[in-house]
Amino acid sequence: ATGHAPMSYDELDAIRAQGIGAIVNLCGEFCDLHEIEDSSGFDVYYLPVVDEHAPDLEAMERALDWMDEAIYLDKKVLVHCRMGHGRTGTFIAAYLLRRGFDFKAAERTMKGRKAVPATYDQRRFLKKYGKQVGPLQTAAPRIDNRPATAVDTVITAYHYLLARFDEVWPAAEECCGRDDHPCCGRPFDLQLIESMHLSQVINRQLKQKKRQEVIDRAFALAGRLKELHQLHPGLAKEQIAAKAKGEDLTCPLLEEGACLVFTDRPPRCRYWGHAADDERLATLQLAIDGLSRQAYRTLTGQEPPAAPLCFSSADTISGKFVELYFRAMLGRTE
C-alpha cells in the first residue's frame, strides 16, 4: 500500500485496521514520526529522503531488502512520504525494477496512481537503477515474491476450528500466557498444521528485531533439548522436562511473563488445565490430525505417513520445522 504520512493516532489506527503491520517511512522532514509508528506497534524501516529527491542507492537497496523480507513473510507494507507522491512513487518503482520489470513496464504498472516519480532527479535515478538490475528475461516479472500455495485454505479451516473451540471453552480470567504461565516451561510437540500456523503468526506479527530474538532463543532451547535427549534417550519431551528440574526450558515466546502471540497461541497452551480425559480434547485432536494430513497432501500431492508428523515447539518457533518436514517428505528421519 502507498499513502501520505499519518498525522494522528486515529490515522495510525486506521492503517492498522487495514491489516498493515509494516511501514517504510521516507519522510526526511519528520525526524520522530518513525519512532511514533514504531511505538504504535508497527515494524518500521526509516529511509529519510529529501523532498523531490531520490534516495541514496545503497541505502535504498537495504530498504528494499527489508521490504522483500516483509512481503515474503506475508506482512502488509505501507510505503509513505509526506504526501505519498514522488518519493513514494520512486521507491515503489525501484521495487518493481528489482522484481524484474523494465522501466517502461514499471511506468505502465504505476500509471494513473497517486504515487509516481515526480521530478527529473527521481526519473534519472530510476533509469540508472533499472540498467543496473536489468529486466527479468526467463519469466514474467511478479510484484509478490511469495510462492503461491493452496495450503492457505487449510490454515483458514484451522482458524475456524480454534474459534469454534474457543466458544466451547471461554477463556478464564487467568489464562496461561497472560496472567500466569504454568505450561510455558515445558517443551511440547505440534502437528504440521499447528506448526505452519504458529510460524505464520510469528512471521506476520513480530517486528524484525523481536522475531530474530525469539528465533535465537528457540535455537538455544533446541540445542539444550538435544543434549537432554542424549542424556535421557527414549523419553518424551514432557518427561524430560520433569527430570530436568532447574533447567531453563522456557518457551522462547514468553517474555516478561506474557506470551508474545497470546491470541494465536497453540491449542495446547490456550486450553491448558482442562482434564486430559475431556472428550472435547479428543475431538479437537482428531480434527487437528485431519487438517495436518490435509495440509501434507496439499503440499506434497502424496499421502501422509500413518503416524502423525510432529515437530518440537523449539523447531517450530525457529523455523527449522520446514527442513524437518522436507526430510520426512523424502523419507529421511536422521
N, C-alpha and C positions, 0 to 999 in steps of 0.2 A: 504494500500500500504506500501511497505518497500523500503528502499534505503539508499544511503550514505548521509552524511551531505552536504547540499547545500553550495557551496563555492563562490557563486557570486549572484548578484541580478538577473542576467539572469536565473540562475537555480531556484531561488525563483519564478520568473515569469512563468517558465515552469511548476513548481509544481502547481501553481495557475491555469494555463491553463488546467490542467487535472481535474479541479473541486475539488481539495483538499482544504479544508478550516481549517483543524485542524492538529496539529503536536505533536507527543510525541518525545521529544528530549532526548536521553540517553547519550549525549556526556559529560563526566566528564572533558575532556581535553579542551573544548572550553567554557570559562566562560561567553561569551557575545553573542554567536550565538542565544540562545533562545530569547534574547532581540531584536536582529535584526529581527528574524522571527516574533516576536510579533508586532514590529513597522511596519512590512510589511503587516500587516492585518490578520495574521493567529491567530487562537485560539491555544495557546501553553501550553503544560504541560511539565515542565522540571524535569526530573528524572536523575540526574547525576550518572553515574555508571563508575567505573574504568575499563579500557580496560581489557578484558579477565576474568573479574569477574562477579559475579551475583549481582543483586540489593538487598538492604535490603528488607525483606519480607513485613513489614508494609508499607514502602514507596511504594513498588510495588503495594500493594493492593489499595492504594489511587489512584495511576496512572491508574490501571485497572478500578476502579470505574469511573474515569473521562472519559476513553475511552468508557466504556459501555454507559455512558450518551450520548457522542458524536455520537456514532453509532446509538443509539435509536432515536436521533434527526435527523438522516439521513445525518449526515456530513461525508464526505470522510476524512479518517485519514491517515496520513503518519507517520510511526514509523521509526526512524533512529538513528544510532550511527555514528561513524566516517566513517566506510567503509560499513556499512549495513550488517555485518556478525553476529558475536557471540552474542553481547549484544542485537541486534535487534531480532535475532532468539530466544534468551532466553525469551524476553518479549512476542513475538508472541506465543511461545509455552505455556507460562504461561496463556495467554488469552484463548488458546484452552482448556487447562486443566480446567480453570474456567468455560468455556462454556459446560463442561460435557464430553470432550474427555478423554480417559485414556492415559497414557504416550505413549504406542505403537501406538495408533491411531493418536495421535498428531505427532509422528515421521513420520508416513506414509503420513499424510497430507502435511508435510513440505519437504518430500523427493524430491531431485532434485532442491531445491530452494537455492538461494544465502544466504538467511538469515536462519541460523541454529545454534543451540548451538554448540560452538566450543571447549570448554575446559571441563576438568573433574569437575571443580568447578561449572560450569553452569549446566551440566547434573545432578550432585548430587543435586543441588538446586531444579531442576525441579522434580526429583523423590520424593523429600521430599514434595514439594508443591502439587504434584499430589496425594500423600497419604492423605494430609490434606484436600483437597477439595473433593476428591472422584469422580469417573465417574458417569455420568447420567445413571440411571437404567430404568426409566419409559418411555423414548422416545429417539429417535435418537438425538445425540447432533448436534447443529447448530452453525455456526460461527456468523451469523446475529441474533441479539436479537430483531429485529423489527418484529411485526406481519405483515404477508403478507396481502395485500389489493388490490382489483381491482379498488379502487377509484382513483388511480394514473392516470388512463386514463381520468377520468373526469376532474381532475386538469389540465392535459395537454391540454384538449379541452378549458378550461378556459384561459390558457396561449395564445392559438391561437386566442381566441375571443378578448382579450385585444390587441394583436399585430395588429389585423385587424382594430380595432377602433383607435389605435394609428396612423395608416396610414390615417384614415379619419380626425382625429384631431391632426395634428402635434403639438408638444409642443411649446408653445410660449416662447419668450426669458425669460420672467419672469414667473416661474411656482410656484404654491403653493407647499411648502415643500422644495424649493431650494432657490429662491431669495426673496420670500415673503411667508407668511403663514396665509392668511385671514380665511381659514377654519379650522385651527388647534386648535382653542379654542372652537369648537362646537362639542360635542359628537354626535355620529351618530350610526345607526344600519347597520349591514351587514347580507346578506343572508348566508346560510350554506356554499356554495362553496367559497364565499369571505372570510369567517372566516377560513375555512380549509386552503386556500391558504396563507392568511396573517400569520397564526400560523406557517405554514411550513417555510415561509420565515424568520420569527423571529428565529426559532429554528436553521435553517441552516446558516444564515448569521451573527448573532450577537455572539460575544465572550461570554463565560460563565458569566463573571462578568457583562458585559454590559446587557446581557439578563436578569439577575436577577434584576438589577437596573430598567429596563423597566417594568418587572413584578411587582415589588414593587410599582412603580408609578401607574400602572394600577389598582392594588388592592385599592390604596388610592383614585383614581378617582372614582372607582365603589362604594366605601363606601360613598363618598360625593354625588354622583348622587342618591343613595338610600335615603339619608336624604332629598335631594331636591324633590324627587318624593313624599315623605311623606308630605312635605310642600305644594306641588302643585299637588295633585292627578289628574290623568286623562290627564295630559299634555304630549305631545311628547317631546323627548329629545331636539329637536331644539327649541321648545317653552320654555322649562325650561332654556336653555342656554340664551335665550333672556331676561327672567325675572331675571336671576341670574347674572346680570352685576356686575363686580367687583370680582366675584368668579373665582378662578383659575381652569378652566376646560380644561387646555391644554392637547393635546394628549400626552400620555406617550412616543411616538416615536419621538417627536420633541425635539431636543437638539441643543442648540446654534443656533437657527433659521433655522435649517435644519432637514429634515426627515431622520431618520436612515435607512429607507428602501425605499428611494426615487424612485428607478427604478421599485419597485414592490408594490408601494402604491395602495390602492383600487381605483376603478373607480370613486367613489365619490370625491376623492382627485385629481386624475390625470385629470379629466375633469371639475374641479371646474370653475364656471364662465360662462359656456355655458347656454344658455336660457333654462329654465325649460320646455318650450313647443317645444323644438327641437325634431323632430320626431326620430332622431338618438338615443337620450337618451331613448326614449320609446322602441326602437328596442333593445338597449343594455340591458335594464332592463328585457325585456321579455326573452332574451337569458340567462341572469344570473338566472332568476327564473327557466327556464327549466333545466339548469345544476345543480342547487341546488336540484331540485326534483329528477334528475337522481342520484345524489350523495346519497340522502336519500335512494332511492331504492337499490342502490348497497350496502350500509352499513347495511341495515336492512332486505332487502327482502320484505319490506312492501310498500304500497302506502303512499306517504307523506300526511300530513294534507292539507286541502283545502287552508287555509291561509298560506302565506309564513312563513317559520321558520326563525326568525331573532334574532340576538344577538348584544348586545351593543359593541361598539369598545373597551371599557374597559375590558369587559368579554372575548372578543376575544384575546386581547393582553396578558391578564393574563393567558389564557388557561382555564378559568372557563367555557367557552362556551361548552367544551366537556361534563362537568357534566350536563349543562342545556339541551344539545342535548339528552342525555340519559334519562333525566326526561321527555322530550317531547315524546320520543320514547315509554316510559312506560305509557304515558297519564297523567303524573303529571305536573302541572303548578305552584304549590306553591314553 
